[in-house]
Amino acid sequence: MVTVERIARRFERRYLAGKGEGAGWYTEAGRTAARLARQYKTTKSTVAGIIAALSPNVTWSQNVIGAESVLRGSGPCAGYGANVIKATRIKAGEDPRDVLRGPKVTAFYRALMGHDEAVIDVWMMRAA
């Protein structure tokens, strides 16, 4: 039987070992946001906000492609329509902290910005 305690131990082992499916992932994702910020001459906060806004139920590769599409102002991208609108608002200059809502998306934004944040998303649930 799967219990909350078993799931917590599984995550703790992966976290403490520093080796698991997600080890270092957010650090690398934050570097991607910084690279895109340089490439598109904007801030890391803007790019992290766009990535976070587009993130629900898309893969990382779809997320990055979508963020680049928003940053270029070209064509459709993966993501729910309301989230694409949020990403576009962030690109236009609105503060991501004022636009983003929900525990997963706001935690993802903060993790991309380098904060030690627990992001509970579909990938975390699959790992559980």
Buried (B, 14 or more C-beta within 10 A) or exposed (E): EEEEEEEEEBBEEBEEEEEBEBEEBBEEBBEBBBEBBEEBEBEBBBBBBBBBBBBBEBEBEBBBBBBBBBBEEEEEBBBEEEBBEBBBBBBEEBEBEEBBEEEBBBBBBBBBBBEEBEBEBEBBEEEE
